[in-house]
Amino acid sequence: MIKVTSLQDMSCITNDDLRMHIQEKAEAMMREYQVENLDDIGCFIVLESEEFTDFPISEMEFVEILFLEESMFLHGVRIIDESYGEDIYLPVEVVTC
């Protein structure tokens, strides 16, 4: 699991497409909420395939399939409190019916 709480943490994300997607989203959130880092508004969590049990679908505000250039992720947002949320990404290949 990778937990991203700052722009510096982005370098830990090995999937280039996902890293660029999260960086763009983080920068937009920081501009919108006028903050210097993500600590006060939320974080991004990137799971490994074997961590699929850490994606609590029932706790998500919404869940979607995120299609990037060469990969897909199950993406959900979990609201922790009124001003803090977690964006969670799970590689789709672990999702089965």
HUVENLIN-V88456 format. One record per backbone hydrogen bond with DSSP energy under -1.0 kcal/mol. CO is the residue of the C=O (numbers start at 0). NH is the residue of the N-H. Records with the same first field share a line. If there is no record, write none. Layout:
CO: NH ; NH
This chain:
1: 45
3: 43
4: 37
7: 10
8: 11
9: 12
14: 18
15: 19
16: 20
17: 21
18: 22
19: 23
20: 24
21: 25
22: 26
23: 27
24: 28
25: 29
26: 30
27: 31
28: 32
29: 34
37: 40 ; 41
40: 84
42: 86
43: 3
44: 88
45: 1
47: 50
48: 51
50: 53
51: 54
54: 56
55: 58
56: 59
61: 76
63: 74
65: 72
70: 67
71: 91
72: 65
73: 89
74: 63
75: 87
76: 60
77: 85
80: 83
83: 79 ; 80
84: 42
85: 77
86: 44
87: 75
88: 46
89: 73
90: 93
91: 94
